[in-house]
Amino acid sequence: MPEKLFGTDGIRGKAGEFPLDRATVRIVGSSLASHLSQRLGHQPTIVIGRDSRESGRWVEEELILGATAAGAQCKSAGVITTPGVAFLARSLPADAGVVLSASHNPYYDNGIKIFAPTGQKLDDATERLIEADIFAGLEVAASIPHNLSNQSAMEADLQGRYIDFLAGIARGLPLQSISLVVDCANGAASNLAPSLFDRLGAKVIAISNTPDGRNINLDCGSLHIETLCDRVIAENASLGVAFDGDADRALFVDRRGSLVDGDGALWVLAKYLQGRNQLDHNVVVATVMTNIGLEIALRSRGIRLIRTDVGDKFVLDQLLLTGASLGGEQSGHIIYPRLSLAGDGIITTLLLLRSIIEDGKSLDELTEGFERYPQILLNVPVREKRPFEELGLQNLISEIEQKLGNRGRLLLRYSGTEPLARVMIEGEDQTQINQLAHELAGAINESIGSS
């Protein structure tokens, strides 16, 4: 059976190498357009955006060549955030949105992420059809004329629509008292975010906002928060925000230079929404990696935390299933379905700013009440990935869970990409969880360890 190419975040790999070589990218464009046409009964419209990495332009050109060869009309938004494309797909409307980005990866990688008009990721069935066309070596015309004469005007128009949408979210929000350090990761938000927050009246200090094609995510952005922490303190700023390469997630720094990750943002936003009767069903959706401290803090306010597998796709699925109004990941993907079905770092920032202004408190004050519990994560190399229940570990696991009680948590899982078993334990006492984690890791190693 052919290898699966689409992961939870689309196709990703090194630009220029399969499946992100020119020929394969062209097949993706052609296949997507063909299957959309067959399903819809008309020639589809596809809106495309990219981040700032140097391969983005030629990857976009190849995708457009393939899609137009199959009869699609393509509209390019140029360099724009992933959620920006998701917004355009539903607002134009288009029949699909395509983002060319590898998010937080280095510049030499790239990716293809496809959205339905709802702003949701492309359905699994269509992804499988595109994969089948790739492995079958679908023939695509070698050269299709593509008129780029109005490209700049089109990009400016589409980007402007997205910025107007974001500005509308902040309508009536006075930001003149806010000083905001914005780390754009030299990525897709480099022009959009500073201009938006400046337009809204905030004092903006933009950093890492000069992309050169190779400096995206390089010692900056949400993967390297240290520079932002130092700058917030140096500027005596109200807060700082760091985006990743495609700005679908954001991490924050309070005025004291302390990190506020996705768990912290969920705590602040859950309280804000609950106080205004907008936290539907008193539920927050997060993942198995979310710190148990958030679960305990939410519980103290009568809010239930529902956990999913890691990935914003799974968070969104659960949000739609339960009708909940807030979900996200520790990494900074926050989804607020009333505004967007895609994680949007800029929307998250606007929501957090609204909480700060309307509650009249600083970010560090708003995060009070959430105590992050100690955590240990151990990786155990394994020779096989047998179900854990077959390893005779149940008694030990039960003992550990009993010792942790309702103020600790054990997560045991295999890596999806490496021959590793992952043992993660959270609890109130670092010494205790260290001992418990090493005891369980040792038992796994004795049973199926590769060393």
C-alpha positions as CSV (number, residue, x, y, z in Angstrom):
1,M,0.0,0.0,0.0
2,P,1.4,3.5,-0.9
3,E,2.9,5.6,1.9
4,K,0.6,8.2,3.4
5,L,1.7,11.7,2.4
6,F,-0.8,13.9,4.2
7,G,-0.3,14.2,8.0
8,T,-2.4,16.3,10.4
9,D,-0.8,19.4,8.9
10,G,-0.9,18.5,5.2
11,I,2.2,17.4,3.2
12,R,5.5,18.5,4.6
13,G,9.1,17.9,3.6
14,K,12.3,19.4,2.2
15,A,11.6,21.7,-0.7
16,G,12.8,20.3,-4.0
17,E,12.7,16.7,-2.8
18,F,9.7,14.3,-3.1
19,P,6.9,14.9,-2.3
20,L,7.8,18.6,-2.6
21,D,9.6,18.4,-5.9
22,R,8.3,20.4,-8.9
23,A,6.6,17.5,-10.7
24,T,4.8,16.3,-7.6
25,V,3.6,19.8,-6.5
26,R,2.2,20.2,-10.0
27,I,0.3,16.8,-9.6
28,V,-1.1,18.0,-6.3
29,G,-2.5,21.1,-8.0
30,S,-3.9,19.2,-10.9
31,S,-5.4,16.4,-8.7
32,L,-7.0,18.8,-6.3
33,A,-8.6,20.8,-9.1
34,S,-9.8,17.7,-10.9
35,H,-11.4,16.1,-7.8
36,L,-13.0,19.4,-6.9
37,S,-14.4,19.8,-10.4
38,Q,-15.8,16.2,-10.4
39,R,-17.5,16.7,-7.0
40,L,-18.8,20.2,-7.6
41,G,-19.7,20.0,-11.3
42,H,-18.0,23.3,-12.2
43,Q,-14.5,24.7,-12.6
44,P,-13.2,25.4,-9.0
45,T,-11.8,28.6,-7.6
46,I,-8.7,28.0,-5.4
47,V,-7.1,30.7,-3.2
48,I,-3.4,30.3,-2.5
49,G,-1.1,31.8,0.1
50,R,2.5,31.2,1.2
51,D,4.9,32.1,4.0
52,S,8.2,33.9,3.5
53,R,10.6,31.0,2.9
54,E,12.6,31.2,-0.4
55,S,11.0,28.1,-2.0
56,G,7.5,29.5,-1.6
57,R,7.2,31.3,-4.9
58,W,8.3,28.4,-7.2
59,V,6.1,25.9,-5.2
60,E,3.2,28.3,-5.7
61,E,3.9,28.6,-9.4
62,E,4.0,24.8,-9.9
63,L,0.8,24.3,-7.9
64,I,-0.9,27.0,-10.0
65,L,0.4,25.4,-13.2
66,G,-1.1,22.0,-12.2
67,A,-4.4,23.5,-11.0
68,T,-5.0,25.7,-14.1
69,A,-4.1,22.7,-16.3
70,A,-7.1,21.0,-14.7
71,G,-9.3,24.0,-15.3
72,A,-9.2,25.8,-11.9
73,Q,-9.1,29.5,-11.4
74,C,-6.4,30.4,-9.0
75,K,-6.1,33.5,-6.9
76,S,-2.9,34.3,-5.1
77,A,-2.8,36.2,-1.8
78,G,1.0,36.2,-1.8
79,V,2.7,36.1,1.6
80,I,-0.1,35.7,4.2
81,T,-0.8,33.7,7.3
82,T,-2.4,30.2,7.2
83,P,-5.6,31.4,9.0
84,G,-5.6,34.2,6.5
85,V,-6.0,31.7,3.7
86,A,-8.7,29.8,5.7
87,F,-10.6,33.1,6.1
88,L,-10.4,33.9,2.3
89,A,-11.5,30.4,1.4
90,R,-14.8,30.9,3.2
91,S,-15.3,34.6,2.6
92,L,-14.6,35.0,-1.1
93,P,-15.9,32.2,-1.3
94,A,-13.4,29.8,-2.9
95,D,-13.8,26.1,-3.4
96,A,-10.5,25.5,-1.6
97,G,-7.7,27.3,0.1
98,V,-4.1,26.2,-0.2
99,V,-1.3,27.3,2.2
100,L,2.4,26.7,1.2
101,S,4.2,26.7,4.5
102,A,6.2,24.4,6.9
103,S,5.0,26.4,9.9
104,H,7.8,26.4,12.5
105,N,10.3,24.3,10.4
106,P,13.5,25.7,9.0
107,Y,13.5,27.6,5.7
108,Y,14.6,24.6,3.6
109,D,11.4,22.8,4.3
110,N,8.0,23.6,2.9
111,G,4.5,22.1,3.0
112,I,1.1,22.1,1.3
113,K,-1.9,22.5,3.6
114,I,-5.4,22.5,2.0
115,F,-8.6,24.0,3.4
116,A,-12.2,23.5,2.6
117,P,-14.4,26.6,2.2
118,T,-15.5,26.2,5.8
119,G,-12.0,26.9,7.0
120,Q,-11.6,23.2,8.0
121,K,-8.7,21.0,6.8
122,L,-9.4,19.1,3.6
123,D,-11.4,15.9,4.1
124,D,-9.4,12.6,4.4
125,A,-11.1,11.1,1.4
126,T,-9.9,13.8,-1.0
127,E,-6.4,13.6,0.5
128,R,-6.3,9.9,-0.3
129,L,-7.4,10.6,-3.9
130,I,-4.6,13.1,-4.3
131,E,-2.1,10.6,-2.8
132,A,-3.3,8.0,-5.3
133,D,-2.8,10.4,-8.2
134,I,0.8,11.1,-7.0
135,F,1.8,7.5,-6.7
136,A,0.2,6.7,-10.0
137,G,2.3,9.4,-11.7
138,L,-0.6,11.5,-12.9
139,E,0.3,13.2,-16.2
140,V,0.1,17.0,-16.1
141,A,0.6,19.4,-19.0
142,A,4.2,20.7,-19.1
143,S,3.4,24.3,-19.6
144,I,0.2,26.3,-19.1
145,P,0.1,30.1,-19.6
146,H,-0.5,31.9,-16.4
147,N,-1.3,35.6,-16.4
148,L,0.6,37.3,-13.5
149,S,0.0,40.9,-14.8
150,N,-2.3,41.8,-12.0
151,Q,-0.7,39.7,-9.3
152,S,0.4,42.5,-7.0
153,A,-3.1,44.1,-7.1
154,M,-4.7,40.8,-6.3
155,E,-2.4,40.1,-3.4
156,A,-3.0,43.5,-1.9
157,D,-6.7,43.1,-2.3
158,L,-6.8,39.7,-0.6
159,Q,-4.5,40.7,2.2
160,G,-6.5,43.8,2.8
161,R,-9.7,41.8,3.2
162,Y,-8.1,39.7,5.9
163,I,-6.7,42.7,7.7
164,D,-10.2,44.4,7.6
165,F,-11.7,41.2,9.1
166,L,-9.2,41.3,11.9
167,A,-9.7,45.0,12.5
168,G,-13.4,44.3,12.8
169,I,-12.8,41.8,15.6
170,A,-11.1,44.6,17.5
171,R,-13.8,47.2,16.9
172,G,-14.4,49.4,19.9
173,L,-11.2,48.1,21.6
174,P,-9.0,51.0,22.8
175,L,-5.4,49.9,22.6
176,Q,-3.7,53.3,23.0
177,S,-2.6,52.3,26.5
178,I,-1.0,49.1,25.2
179,S,2.7,48.7,24.3
180,L,3.1,45.5,22.4
181,V,6.3,43.7,21.3
182,V,5.5,41.6,18.3
183,D,7.9,38.8,17.2
184,C,6.9,37.9,13.7
185,A,9.4,35.0,13.3
186,N,10.5,36.6,10.0
187,G,7.5,34.8,8.6
188,A,4.0,35.3,7.2
189,A,2.9,37.8,9.9
190,S,5.9,40.1,9.3
191,N,3.9,42.8,7.5
192,L,0.4,41.9,8.5
193,A,0.7,41.9,12.3
194,P,2.6,45.1,13.0
195,S,0.5,47.1,10.5
196,L,-2.7,45.8,12.1
197,F,-1.8,46.5,15.7
198,D,-0.5,49.9,14.7
199,R,-3.8,50.6,12.9
200,L,-5.6,49.7,16.1
201,G,-3.7,52.3,18.1
202,A,-1.3,50.2,20.1
203,K,2.4,51.2,20.5
204,V,4.1,48.5,18.4
205,I,7.7,47.3,18.7
206,A,8.1,44.8,15.9
207,I,11.1,42.4,15.9
208,S,12.1,39.6,13.5
209,N,9.9,41.2,10.8
210,T,12.4,41.4,8.0
211,P,12.2,38.1,6.1
212,D,14.9,37.3,3.6
213,G,13.7,33.8,2.5
214,R,16.1,32.0,4.8
215,N,15.7,33.5,8.3
216,I,12.1,32.3,9.0
217,N,12.0,30.8,12.5
218,L,15.8,31.4,12.8
219,D,16.4,32.1,16.5
220,C,13.1,33.9,16.7
221,G,9.4,33.4,16.9
222,S,7.5,31.0,19.1
223,L,10.3,28.4,19.1
224,H,12.8,30.9,20.5
225,I,11.0,33.0,23.1
226,E,14.1,34.3,25.0
227,T,14.6,37.3,22.8
228,L,11.0,38.4,23.2
229,C,11.2,38.0,27.0
230,D,14.3,40.3,27.2
231,R,12.7,42.9,24.8
232,V,9.5,43.1,26.7
233,I,11.4,43.9,29.9
234,A,13.8,46.3,28.1
235,E,10.9,48.2,26.5
236,N,8.8,48.2,29.7
237,A,6.0,46.8,27.4
238,S,2.6,45.7,28.4
239,L,3.1,42.3,26.9
240,G,4.8,40.5,24.0
241,V,3.5,38.0,21.4
242,A,5.6,35.6,19.3
243,F,4.1,34.0,16.2
244,D,5.4,30.9,14.4
245,G,6.3,31.0,10.7
246,D,2.7,30.9,9.4
247,A,1.1,32.6,12.4
248,D,-1.5,30.0,13.2
249,R,-0.3,29.9,16.8
250,A,1.0,32.5,19.3
251,L,2.9,32.5,22.6
252,F,2.9,35.4,25.0
253,V,5.2,37.1,27.4
254,D,3.8,39.2,30.3
255,R,5.2,42.5,31.5
256,R,7.6,40.6,33.9
257,G,9.1,38.6,31.0
258,S,7.4,35.4,31.9
259,L,6.1,33.0,29.3
260,V,2.3,32.5,28.9
261,D,1.8,29.5,26.6
262,G,-1.3,28.0,25.1
263,D,-2.4,26.6,28.4
264,G,-2.1,30.0,30.0
265,A,-4.0,31.7,27.2
266,L,-6.8,29.1,27.5
267,W,-7.1,29.9,31.3
268,V,-7.3,33.6,30.6
269,L,-9.8,33.3,27.8
270,A,-12.0,30.6,29.6
271,K,-12.4,33.0,32.5
272,Y,-13.2,35.9,30.3
273,L,-15.8,34.0,28.3
274,Q,-17.3,32.4,31.4
275,G,-17.8,35.8,33.0
276,R,-19.8,36.9,30.0
277,N,-21.8,33.7,29.6
278,Q,-20.0,32.9,26.3
279,L,-18.2,29.7,27.4
280,D,-20.7,27.3,25.9
281,H,-21.4,24.2,28.0
282,N,-18.7,25.4,30.5
283,V,-16.2,23.2,28.5
284,V,-12.7,23.8,27.2
285,V,-11.1,21.4,24.7
286,A,-7.4,20.7,24.9
287,T,-5.0,17.9,24.2
288,V,-3.3,15.1,26.1
289,M,-0.2,17.4,26.4
290,T,-2.1,20.1,28.3
291,N,-0.7,20.5,31.8
292,I,-2.9,19.0,34.6
293,G,-2.6,22.4,36.4
294,L,-4.9,23.9,33.8
295,E,-7.5,21.1,34.3
296,I,-7.4,21.6,38.1
297,A,-7.7,25.4,37.8
298,L,-10.6,25.1,35.4
299,R,-12.3,22.5,37.6
300,S,-12.2,25.1,40.5
301,R,-14.4,27.3,38.4
302,G,-16.8,24.5,37.3
303,I,-15.3,24.2,33.9
304,R,-14.7,20.8,32.4
305,L,-11.6,20.0,30.3
306,I,-12.0,17.6,27.4
307,R,-8.7,16.1,26.1
308,T,-8.0,15.0,22.5
309,D,-5.0,13.6,20.6
310,V,-2.2,16.1,19.8
311,G,-3.1,18.2,16.8
312,D,-5.4,21.2,16.1
313,K,-7.4,19.0,13.8
314,F,-8.5,16.8,16.7
315,V,-9.2,19.9,18.9
316,L,-11.5,21.3,16.1
317,D,-13.3,18.0,15.6
318,Q,-14.1,17.9,19.4
319,L,-15.2,21.5,19.4
320,L,-17.6,20.8,16.6
321,L,-18.8,17.6,18.2
322,T,-19.5,19.1,21.6
323,G,-20.5,22.6,20.6
324,A,-17.8,24.1,22.9
325,S,-16.6,27.6,22.2
326,L,-12.9,27.4,23.1
327,G,-10.1,25.0,22.5
328,G,-6.4,24.8,21.9
329,E,-3.0,23.4,22.4
330,Q,-0.1,24.1,24.8
331,S,1.9,25.1,21.7
332,G,-0.3,28.1,21.2
333,H,-2.9,26.9,18.7
334,I,-6.1,28.4,20.0
335,I,-9.4,27.9,18.2
336,Y,-12.5,30.1,18.8
337,P,-15.1,28.8,16.4
338,R,-17.3,31.8,16.6
339,L,-14.6,33.7,14.6
340,S,-12.7,31.0,12.8
341,L,-12.4,27.3,12.6
342,A,-8.7,27.6,12.0
343,G,-6.2,28.4,14.8
344,D,-5.2,32.1,14.3
345,G,-2.4,33.6,16.4
346,I,-3.5,37.1,15.6
347,I,-7.1,36.5,16.6
348,T,-5.8,34.9,19.8
349,T,-3.8,38.1,20.5
350,L,-6.9,40.2,19.9
351,L,-9.0,38.1,22.3
352,L,-6.3,38.3,24.9
353,L,-6.0,42.1,24.5
354,R,-9.8,42.4,24.9
355,S,-9.5,40.4,28.2
356,I,-6.8,42.8,29.4
357,I,-8.6,46.0,28.5
358,E,-12.1,45.0,29.6
359,D,-11.0,43.3,32.9
360,G,-8.6,46.1,33.6
361,K,-5.8,43.7,34.6
362,S,-2.3,43.0,33.2
363,L,-1.6,39.6,31.6
364,D,0.4,38.4,34.7
365,E,-2.6,39.2,36.9
366,L,-5.0,37.4,34.6
367,T,-2.9,34.2,34.7
368,E,-3.1,34.0,38.5
369,G,-4.9,30.9,39.7
370,F,-3.3,28.7,37.1
371,E,-0.4,26.7,38.7
372,R,1.6,24.7,36.3
373,Y,2.4,21.3,37.8
374,P,5.9,19.7,37.5
375,Q,6.3,17.3,34.6
376,I,8.7,14.7,33.5
377,L,8.9,13.1,30.0
378,L,11.1,10.0,29.3
379,N,11.6,8.4,26.0
380,V,12.3,4.6,26.0
381,P,13.8,3.1,22.8
382,V,11.8,0.0,21.9
383,R,12.3,-2.8,19.4
384,E,8.5,-3.2,18.8
385,K,5.3,-1.2,19.5
386,R,3.2,-3.8,21.2
387,P,0.0,-2.7,23.0
388,F,0.9,-1.6,26.5
389,E,-1.8,-3.8,28.0
390,E,0.1,-6.9,26.6
391,L,3.3,-6.0,28.6
392,G,2.1,-6.9,32.0
393,L,2.3,-3.3,33.3
394,Q,-1.2,-2.8,34.4
395,N,-0.6,-3.3,38.1
396,L,2.3,-0.8,38.1
397,I,0.3,1.7,36.1
398,S,-2.6,1.4,38.5
399,E,-0.3,1.9,41.5
400,I,1.1,5.0,39.9
401,E,-2.3,6.5,39.0
402,Q,-3.5,5.8,42.6
403,K,-0.5,7.6,44.1
404,L,-1.1,10.6,41.8
405,G,-4.8,10.7,42.5
406,N,-6.8,13.5,40.9
407,R,-3.9,16.0,41.2
408,G,-1.5,14.1,38.9
409,R,-1.6,12.4,35.5
410,L,0.2,9.6,33.7
411,L,0.3,9.6,29.9
412,L,1.8,6.5,28.1
413,R,2.1,6.4,24.4
414,Y,4.3,5.5,21.4
415,S,5.9,8.1,19.2
416,G,4.2,8.3,15.8
417,T,7.5,8.7,13.9
418,E,10.2,7.0,16.0
419,P,10.7,3.6,17.8
420,L,10.1,5.2,21.2
421,A,7.7,4.7,24.1
422,R,6.9,8.0,25.8
423,V,6.3,8.1,29.5
424,M,4.9,11.5,30.8
425,I,3.9,12.1,34.4
426,E,2.7,15.3,36.0
427,G,2.1,15.8,39.7
428,E,2.6,18.1,42.6
429,D,6.0,16.7,43.7
430,Q,8.9,16.7,41.2
431,T,10.9,14.0,43.2
432,Q,7.9,11.7,43.3
433,I,7.1,11.9,39.6
434,N,10.7,11.5,38.7
435,Q,10.8,8.2,40.7
436,L,7.5,6.9,39.3
437,A,8.5,7.8,35.7
438,H,11.8,6.0,35.9
439,E,10.2,3.0,37.5
440,L,7.7,2.7,34.6
441,A,10.3,3.4,31.9
442,G,12.5,0.7,33.4
443,A,9.7,-1.8,33.3
444,I,9.0,-1.0,29.6
445,N,12.7,-1.3,28.8
446,E,12.9,-4.8,30.4
447,S,9.9,-5.9,28.3
448,I,10.5,-4.4,24.8
449,G,13.5,-2.1,25.1
450,S,16.0,-2.0,22.2
451,S,19.0,-1.2,24.4
